[in-house]
């Protein structure tokens, strides 16, 4: 009988261990994917900042030499590069929020349920205090 108990405890521990490992693996994969997306966004923002710095230097050179910034082909090309990068950033951020929203939906439901129960508890407490004051 003791051997049966020990083997059952051992199998339960092994089962719990396997479930924990699979859960951690899943969460690690999710966090890794989110981190990759955030890093891609960071890279694009860094590219945009470099282009903006280049644009500023270019504009300074043109103005210093007495030219017009509006007519410069280099300025227009740099502005177009910046716009493309900003569009890519917007797309990446939209993708990141869509996937994050899908995963976080159950947590929002739990939070809403907690708020409802907390609100019910507060109204119950208020009724008790009001009843005491009226006496």
N, CA and C atoms as a LAMMPS dump frame, in Angstrom:
ITEM: TIMESTEP
0
ITEM: NUMBER OF ATOMS
405
ITEM: BOX BOUNDS ff ff ff
-5.0000000000000000e+02 5.0000000000000000e+02
-5.0000000000000000e+02 5.0000000000000000e+02
-5.0000000000000000e+02 5.0000000000000000e+02
ITEM: ATOMS id mol type element x y z
1 1 1 N 0.818 -1.196 0
2 1 2 C 0 0 0
3 1 3 C 0.864 1.263 0
4 2 1 N 1.944 1.256 0.746
5 2 2 C 2.843 2.409 0.785
6 2 3 C 3.494 2.612 -0.576
7 3 1 N 3.776 1.493 -1.274
8 3 2 C 4.375 1.61 -2.604
9 3 3 C 3.391 2.235 -3.58
10 4 1 N 2.118 1.889 -3.467
11 4 2 C 1.101 2.484 -4.336
12 4 3 C 0.991 3.983 -4.082
13 5 1 N 1.03 4.364 -2.821
14 5 2 C 0.946 5.776 -2.474
15 5 3 C 2.16 6.528 -3.026
16 6 1 N 3.333 5.95 -2.811
17 6 2 C 4.557 6.598 -3.296
18 6 3 C 4.569 6.72 -4.825
19 7 1 N 4.136 5.696 -5.517
20 7 2 C 4.121 5.758 -6.981
21 7 3 C 3.092 6.786 -7.468
22 8 1 N 1.975 6.911 -6.763
23 8 2 C 0.979 7.921 -7.136
24 8 3 C 1.526 9.33 -6.904
25 9 1 N 2.174 9.543 -5.772
26 9 2 C 2.768 10.851 -5.474
27 9 3 C 3.835 11.168 -6.521
28 10 1 N 4.647 10.183 -6.839
29 10 2 C 5.713 10.377 -7.825
30 10 3 C 5.141 10.717 -9.202
31 11 1 N 4.09 10.021 -9.608
32 11 2 C 3.488 10.302 -10.917
33 11 3 C 2.836 11.689 -10.929
34 12 1 N 2.23 12.09 -9.81
35 12 2 C 1.641 13.426 -9.72
36 12 3 C 2.718 14.512 -9.824
37 13 1 N 3.835 14.279 -9.181
38 13 2 C 4.944 15.241 -9.233
39 13 3 C 5.489 15.337 -10.649
40 14 1 N 5.652 14.196 -11.299
41 14 2 C 6.155 14.197 -12.674
42 14 3 C 5.184 14.909 -13.614
43 15 1 N 3.902 14.669 -13.412
44 15 2 C 2.882 15.307 -14.239
45 15 3 C 2.922 16.829 -14.04
46 16 1 N 3.013 17.265 -12.799
47 16 2 C 3.101 18.695 -12.496
48 16 3 C 4.347 19.326 -13.096
49 17 1 N 5.441 18.59 -13.041
50 17 2 C 6.693 19.081 -13.604
51 17 3 C 6.56 19.263 -15.118
52 18 1 N 5.997 18.281 -15.794
53 18 2 C 5.839 18.356 -17.25
54 18 3 C 4.913 19.507 -17.64
55 19 1 N 3.827 19.684 -16.901
56 19 2 C 2.908 20.782 -17.185
57 19 3 C 3.584 22.131 -16.981
58 20 1 N 4.381 22.227 -15.92
59 20 2 C 5.087 23.482 -15.637
60 20 3 C 6.086 23.809 -16.742
61 21 1 N 6.807 22.808 -17.185
62 21 2 C 7.803 23.023 -18.231
63 21 3 C 7.126 23.456 -19.534
64 22 1 N 6.032 22.803 -19.892
65 22 2 C 5.347 23.178 -21.131
66 22 3 C 4.762 24.586 -21.027
67 23 1 N 4.231 24.953 -19.861
68 23 2 C 3.693 26.296 -19.646
69 23 3 C 4.802 27.337 -19.779
70 24 1 N 5.94 27.084 -19.137
71 24 2 C 7.057 28.019 -19.209
72 24 3 C 7.598 28.143 -20.632
73 25 1 N 7.628 27.041 -21.339
74 25 2 C 8.101 27.067 -22.714
75 25 3 C 7.188 27.941 -23.575
76 26 1 N 5.894 27.771 -23.409
77 26 2 C 4.923 28.562 -24.173
78 26 3 C 5.064 30.049 -23.868
79 27 1 N 5.152 30.383 -22.593
80 27 2 C 5.272 31.797 -22.201
81 27 3 C 6.589 32.39 -22.699
82 28 1 N 7.655 31.62 -22.661
83 28 2 C 8.948 32.088 -23.136
84 28 3 C 8.892 32.391 -24.631
85 29 1 N 8.221 31.529 -25.386
86 29 2 C 8.08 31.766 -26.821
87 29 3 C 7.293 33.042 -27.091
88 30 1 N 6.239 33.267 -26.333
89 30 2 C 5.43 34.481 -26.502
90 30 3 C 6.257 35.725 -26.201
91 31 1 N 6.98 35.694 -25.1
92 31 2 C 7.798 36.841 -24.711
93 31 3 C 8.903 37.088 -25.735
94 32 1 N 9.485 36.019 -26.258
95 32 2 C 10.534 36.152 -27.27
96 32 3 C 9.988 36.819 -28.523
97 33 1 N 8.823 36.401 -28.974
98 33 2 C 8.219 37 -30.172
99 33 3 C 7.902 38.474 -29.938
100 34 1 N 7.373 38.812 -28.776
101 34 2 C 7.074 40.212 -28.475
102 34 3 C 8.348 41.044 -28.438
103 35 1 N 9.407 40.479 -27.872
104 35 2 C 10.679 41.196 -27.807
105 35 3 C 11.254 41.424 -29.198
106 36 1 N 11.122 40.429 -30.072
107 36 2 C 11.605 40.597 -31.447
108 36 3 C 10.859 41.723 -32.15
109 37 1 N 9.55 41.778 -31.95
110 37 2 C 8.753 42.832 -32.58
111 37 3 C 9.16 44.208 -32.059
112 38 1 N 9.345 44.3 -30.75
113 38 2 C 9.75 45.579 -30.164
114 38 3 C 11.123 46.005 -30.679
115 39 1 N 12.012 45.028 -30.85
116 39 2 C 13.351 45.353 -31.342
117 39 3 C 13.301 45.82 -32.792
118 40 1 N 12.433 45.205 -33.621
119 40 2 C 12.279 45.65 -35.006
120 40 3 C 11.771 47.091 -35.05
121 41 1 N 10.829 47.401 -34.172
122 41 2 C 10.312 48.773 -34.106
123 41 3 C 11.43 49.728 -33.7
124 42 1 N 12.219 49.311 -32.704
125 42 2 C 13.341 50.137 -32.256
126 42 3 C 14.326 50.376 -33.396
127 43 1 N 14.659 49.328 -34.165
128 43 2 C 15.584 49.476 -35.285
129 43 3 C 15.068 50.485 -36.305
130 44 1 N 13.782 50.401 -36.62
131 44 2 C 13.207 51.318 -37.594
132 44 3 C 13.204 52.759 -37.062
133 45 1 N 12.913 52.923 -35.8
134 45 2 C 12.946 54.265 -35.219
135 45 3 C 14.37 54.826 -35.256
136 46 1 N 15.339 53.964 -35.013
137 46 2 C 16.741 54.384 -35.062
138 46 3 C 17.117 54.807 -36.485
139 47 1 N 16.655 54.044 -37.486
140 47 2 C 16.904 54.412 -38.884
141 47 3 C 16.281 55.771 -39.197
142 48 1 N 15.072 55.983 -38.711
143 48 2 C 14.386 57.258 -38.954
144 48 3 C 15.163 58.415 -38.338
145 49 1 N 15.666 58.218 -37.13
146 49 2 C 16.437 59.28 -36.475
147 49 3 C 17.724 59.579 -37.242
148 50 1 N 18.356 58.536 -37.765
149 50 2 C 19.563 58.748 -38.565
150 50 3 C 19.239 59.556 -39.817
151 51 1 N 18.136 59.221 -40.473
152 51 2 C 17.74 59.939 -41.683
153 51 3 C 17.391 61.388 -41.366
154 52 1 N 16.739 61.602 -40.242
155 52 2 C 16.385 62.975 -39.845
156 52 3 C 17.656 63.78 -39.569
157 53 1 N 18.625 63.152 -38.92
158 53 2 C 19.897 63.835 -38.678
159 53 3 C 20.589 64.155 -39.999
160 54 1 N 20.552 63.209 -40.919
161 54 2 C 21.15 63.411 -42.236
162 54 3 C 20.433 64.548 -42.971
163 55 1 N 19.122 64.581 -42.851
164 55 2 C 18.333 65.637 -43.482
165 55 3 C 18.717 67.004 -42.92
166 56 1 N 18.877 67.068 -41.619
167 56 2 C 19.271 68.333 -40.998
168 56 3 C 20.644 68.788 -41.464
169 57 1 N 21.592 67.856 -41.544
170 57 2 C 22.935 68.203 -42.008
171 57 3 C 22.898 68.65 -43.467
172 58 1 N 22.099 67.945 -44.251
173 58 2 C 21.966 68.279 -45.665
174 58 3 C 21.354 69.67 -45.849
175 59 1 N 20.303 69.935 -45.091
176 59 2 C 19.656 71.249 -45.169
177 59 3 C 20.619 72.354 -44.733
178 60 1 N 21.389 72.098 -43.713
179 60 2 C 22.356 73.083 -43.24
180 60 3 C 23.389 73.386 -44.319
181 61 1 N 23.897 72.347 -44.971
182 61 2 C 24.891 72.544 -46.033
183 61 3 C 24.317 73.367 -47.187
184 62 1 N 23.067 73.048 -47.559
185 62 2 C 22.437 73.752 -48.676
186 62 3 C 22.22 75.22 -48.336
187 63 1 N 21.697 75.479 -47.157
188 63 2 C 21.438 76.864 -46.744
189 63 3 C 22.753 77.619 -46.594
190 64 1 N 23.778 76.972 -46.073
191 64 2 C 25.079 77.601 -45.883
192 64 3 C 25.724 77.969 -47.219
193 65 1 N 25.47 77.158 -48.233
194 65 2 C 26.056 77.443 -49.549
195 65 3 C 25.196 78.406 -50.362
196 66 1 N 24.06 78.844 -49.81
197 66 2 C 23.218 79.823 -50.471
198 66 3 C 22.146 79.22 -51.357
199 67 1 N 21.95 77.93 -51.285
200 67 2 C 20.948 77.268 -52.115
201 67 3 C 19.585 77.235 -51.446
202 68 1 N 18.634 76.616 -52.129
203 68 2 C 17.278 76.498 -51.621
204 68 3 C 17.005 75.042 -51.231
205 69 1 N 16.51 74.842 -50.041
206 69 2 C 16.22 73.494 -49.545
207 69 3 C 15.056 72.88 -50.317
208 70 1 N 14.097 73.701 -50.719
209 70 2 C 12.912 73.21 -51.418
210 70 3 C 13.238 72.572 -52.769
211 71 1 N 14.256 73.041 -53.434
212 71 2 C 14.556 72.543 -54.778
213 71 3 C 15.586 71.413 -54.787
214 72 1 N 16.098 71.034 -53.653
215 72 2 C 17.133 70.004 -53.585
216 72 3 C 16.543 68.609 -53.753
217 73 1 N 17.088 67.854 -54.672
218 73 2 C 16.636 66.477 -54.907
219 73 3 C 17.061 65.568 -53.75
220 74 1 N 18.213 65.853 -53.165
221 74 2 C 18.698 65.034 -52.042
222 74 3 C 17.762 65.172 -50.843
223 75 1 N 17.291 66.382 -50.605
224 75 2 C 16.383 66.628 -49.481
225 75 3 C 15.08 65.877 -49.705
226 76 1 N 14.558 65.971 -50.919
227 76 2 C 13.304 65.283 -51.232
228 76 3 C 13.452 63.772 -51.092
229 77 1 N 14.584 63.232 -51.54
230 77 2 C 14.816 61.791 -51.434
231 77 3 C 14.922 61.359 -49.975
232 78 1 N 15.583 62.151 -49.164
233 78 2 C 15.726 61.828 -47.741
234 78 3 C 14.374 61.902 -47.042
235 79 1 N 13.563 62.883 -47.387
236 79 2 C 12.231 63.003 -46.799
237 79 3 C 11.385 61.784 -47.17
238 80 1 N 11.5 61.322 -48.4
239 80 2 C 10.763 60.128 -48.823
240 80 3 C 11.224 58.889 -48.042
241 81 1 N 12.517 58.777 -47.811
242 81 2 C 13.03 57.653 -47.016
243 81 3 C 12.442 57.68 -45.611
244 82 1 N 12.399 58.865 -45.03
245 82 2 C 11.859 59.012 -43.674
246 82 3 C 10.392 58.623 -43.643
247 83 1 N 9.635 59.054 -44.648
248 83 2 C 8.209 58.72 -44.697
249 83 3 C 7.998 57.21 -44.803
250 84 1 N 8.808 56.545 -45.628
251 84 2 C 8.686 55.09 -45.768
252 84 3 C 8.99 54.381 -44.447
253 85 1 N 10.027 54.837 -43.78
254 85 2 C 10.4 54.23 -42.5
255 85 3 C 9.279 54.445 -41.481
256 86 1 N 8.703 55.635 -41.452
257 86 2 C 7.614 55.913 -40.514
258 86 3 C 6.39 55.047 -40.81
259 87 1 N 6.118 54.801 -42.086
260 87 2 C 5.017 53.9 -42.446
261 87 3 C 5.292 52.475 -41.948
262 88 1 N 6.539 52.035 -42.087
263 88 2 C 6.907 50.705 -41.611
264 88 3 C 6.758 50.614 -40.096
265 89 1 N 7.136 51.675 -39.419
266 89 2 C 7.003 51.699 -37.953
267 89 3 C 5.527 51.591 -37.571
268 90 1 N 4.677 52.35 -38.249
269 90 2 C 3.242 52.296 -37.964
270 90 3 C 2.69 50.891 -38.184
271 91 1 N 3.115 50.244 -39.265
272 91 2 C 2.656 48.882 -39.55
273 91 3 C 3.118 47.906 -38.47
274 92 1 N 4.379 48.012 -38.079
275 92 2 C 4.902 47.113 -37.044
276 92 3 C 4.196 47.328 -35.713
277 93 1 N 3.953 48.581 -35.365
278 93 2 C 3.257 48.87 -34.103
279 93 3 C 1.823 48.359 -34.137
280 94 1 N 1.175 48.481 -35.291
281 94 2 C -0.198 47.982 -35.421
282 94 3 C -0.225 46.465 -35.276
283 95 1 N 0.737 45.787 -35.872
284 95 2 C 0.819 44.329 -35.744
285 95 3 C 1.069 43.928 -34.295
286 96 1 N 1.951 44.657 -33.638
287 96 2 C 2.283 44.333 -32.248
288 96 3 C 1.076 44.513 -31.338
289 97 1 N 0.291 45.568 -31.562
290 97 2 C -0.87 45.796 -30.698
291 97 3 C -1.974 44.792 -30.996
292 98 1 N -2.104 44.377 -32.266
293 98 2 C -3.127 43.37 -32.599
294 98 3 C -2.821 42.039 -31.93
295 99 1 N -1.587 41.599 -31.992
296 99 2 C -1.249 40.306 -31.399
297 99 3 C -1.255 40.384 -29.879
298 100 1 N -0.848 41.526 -29.33
299 100 2 C -0.872 41.674 -27.877
300 100 3 C -2.304 41.712 -27.376
301 101 1 N -3.19 42.345 -28.118
302 101 2 C -4.598 42.426 -27.731
303 101 3 C -5.266 41.066 -27.717
304 102 1 N -4.888 40.194 -28.633
305 102 2 C -5.466 38.855 -28.69
306 102 3 C -5.066 38.027 -27.477
307 103 1 N -3.825 38.167 -27.049
308 103 2 C -3.358 37.367 -25.92
309 103 3 C -3.849 37.907 -24.586
310 104 1 N -4.057 39.199 -24.504
311 104 2 C -4.411 39.807 -23.227
312 104 3 C -5.913 39.863 -22.984
313 105 1 N -6.708 39.413 -23.912
314 105 2 C -8.164 39.48 -23.757
315 105 3 C -8.656 38.715 -22.53
316 106 1 N -8.189 37.484 -22.27
317 106 2 C -8.677 36.791 -21.075
318 106 3 C -8.333 37.527 -19.784
319 107 1 N -7.179 38.15 -19.737
320 107 2 C -6.798 38.886 -18.535
321 107 3 C -7.74 40.069 -18.312
322 108 1 N -8.167 40.717 -19.389
323 108 2 C -9.095 41.834 -19.259
324 108 3 C -10.428 41.368 -18.707
325 109 1 N -10.873 40.178 -19.127
326 109 2 C -12.133 39.651 -18.619
327 109 3 C -12.025 39.379 -17.13
328 110 1 N -10.902 38.817 -16.699
329 110 2 C -10.702 38.542 -15.283
330 110 3 C -10.688 39.842 -14.487
331 111 1 N -10.043 40.861 -15.03
332 111 2 C -9.973 42.146 -14.35
333 111 3 C -11.355 42.768 -14.226
334 112 1 N -12.144 42.66 -15.284
335 112 2 C -13.503 43.207 -15.248
336 112 3 C -14.345 42.478 -14.198
337 113 1 N -14.172 41.171 -14.104
338 113 2 C -14.918 40.405 -13.112
339 113 3 C -14.501 40.811 -11.695
340 114 1 N -13.206 41.044 -11.497
341 114 2 C -12.724 41.472 -10.181
342 114 3 C -13.288 42.837 -9.819
343 115 1 N -13.359 43.735 -10.806
344 115 2 C -13.898 45.069 -10.542
345 115 3 C -15.368 44.996 -10.154
346 116 1 N -16.114 44.108 -10.816
347 116 2 C -17.527 43.969 -10.491
348 116 3 C -17.718 43.467 -9.067
349 117 1 N -16.943 42.468 -8.674
350 117 2 C -17.085 41.94 -7.315
351 117 3 C -16.644 42.981 -6.294
352 118 1 N -15.607 43.749 -6.63
353 118 2 C -15.17 44.801 -5.714
354 118 3 C -16.243 45.87 -5.584
355 119 1 N -16.9 46.2 -6.685
356 119 2 C -17.966 47.208 -6.644
357 119 3 C -19.138 46.705 -5.811
358 120 1 N -19.467 45.433 -5.925
359 120 2 C -20.556 44.871 -5.131
360 120 3 C -20.219 44.918 -3.653
361 121 1 N -18.967 44.616 -3.332
362 121 2 C -18.559 44.654 -1.929
363 121 3 C -18.642 46.076 -1.38
364 122 1 N -18.248 47.059 -2.197
365 122 2 C -18.299 48.449 -1.746
366 122 3 C -19.723 48.906 -1.515
367 123 1 N -20.623 48.563 -2.41
368 123 2 C -22.014 48.992 -2.235
369 123 3 C -22.624 48.322 -1.012
370 124 1 N -22.245 47.1 -0.745
371 124 2 C -22.731 46.424 0.457
372 124 3 C -22.217 47.104 1.703
373 125 1 N -20.96 47.532 1.682
374 125 2 C -20.377 48.233 2.824
375 125 3 C -21.036 49.592 3.007
376 126 1 N -21.367 50.264 1.928
377 126 2 C -22.012 51.568 2.025
378 126 3 C -23.4 51.44 2.633
379 127 1 N -24.133 50.414 2.262
380 127 2 C -25.469 50.227 2.793
381 127 3 C -25.408 50.03 4.308
382 128 1 N -24.413 49.315 4.783
383 128 2 C -24.279 49.085 6.213
384 128 3 C -23.984 50.382 6.948
385 129 1 N -23.103 51.212 6.4
386 129 2 C -22.758 52.464 7.063
387 129 3 C -23.927 53.442 7.038
388 130 1 N -24.684 53.449 5.957
389 130 2 C -25.857 54.322 5.856
390 130 3 C -26.898 53.89 6.879
391 131 1 N -27.071 52.592 7.017
392 131 2 C -28.04 52.089 7.977
393 131 3 C -27.642 52.47 9.393
394 132 1 N -26.363 52.438 9.717
395 132 2 C -25.903 52.802 11.042
396 132 3 C -26.123 54.29 11.303
397 133 1 N -25.902 55.125 10.297
398 133 2 C -26.03 56.574 10.471
399 133 3 C -27.488 56.983 10.687
400 134 1 N -28.412 56.288 10.084
401 134 2 C -29.816 56.663 10.187
402 134 3 C -30.4 56.25 11.525
403 135 1 N -29.821 55.405 12.257
404 135 2 C -30.356 54.957 13.542
405 135 3 C -30.244 55.987 14.581
